[in-house]
Amino acid sequence: MVSLVPEPIFYIGSFSITNTILDTLFVDFVLFVLIITISRGIKIVPNLFQNVIELIIKTFYDLTEQIAGERTKKIFPFFMSFFIFILIANWSEFIPGFSSIGFFHHGEQGEKTLVPLFRSATSDLNATLALAMISAVATHFLSVRTLGIKEYIGRYFSLNPINLFVGILELIGEFTKIISLSFRLFGNIFAGGVVLGIISGIFAIIIPLPFLLLEIIVGFVQALIFGMLTMAFMAILTTPHNPQHAKEV
């Protein structure tokens, strides 16, 4: 049975290090290795690996440009950062032995349950909520830098009663975005892990393969959705009500 909350592996003082925190550190390590490897391997005449990387980046950059337009250079790094981190976190649970290496914990009724050392970070609501909050803070920070503080505040507050009402609704909507982003990602990844765990526990081979393929697709789609929604929110909040009030960074 998959626990709804992440399981603590060890403690540093009163702070518990859970299996989802270990997975986050693992994802960070993978990203660090990828950054070093790719940056050192860049050549004027690209090899196959560099061509694939450049094709992927160009595809996502063109996608961002279709939505963000002239603000693409500001928004694209955020979009790709969220997408790559969430994608690796989602797919980390498919590494052979990743979720089966751990220790047994004796429950209250004496039953033994396996506590894995690693668990996908995005199956932890704390992690997805943190990602959603970072997305929201980055979006509003970028909006202030692009439009200026006066134009930014004017989006939500106005002396016109109708505009003020609409602005308050938009302000409330910013909080619902955080809830929507975090619960969508958490719900899909956690539910997928539960289903895959149940099927794998009943059938050893063959039958779990379609569910595994489905979860790989879901992991990619959820990472893309989170990144694209962040990109769309940034594009909207960096668009001035009055183009003459826009401030170039």
Secondary structure, DSSP 8 states (H G I E B T S, - for coil): ---SS--EEEEETTEEEEHHHHHHHHHHHHHHHHHHHHHHT--SS--HHHHHHHHHHHHHHHHHHHHHGGGHHHHHHHHHHHHHHHHHHHHGGGSTTTTT-EEEEE-TTS-EEEEES---GGGSHHHHHHHHHHHHHHHHHHHHHHH-HHHHHHTT--SSHHHHHHHHHHHHHHHHHHHHHHHHHHHHHHHHHHHHHHHHHH--SSTHHHHHHHHHHHHHHHHHHHHHHHHHHHHHHTS-SSGGG----
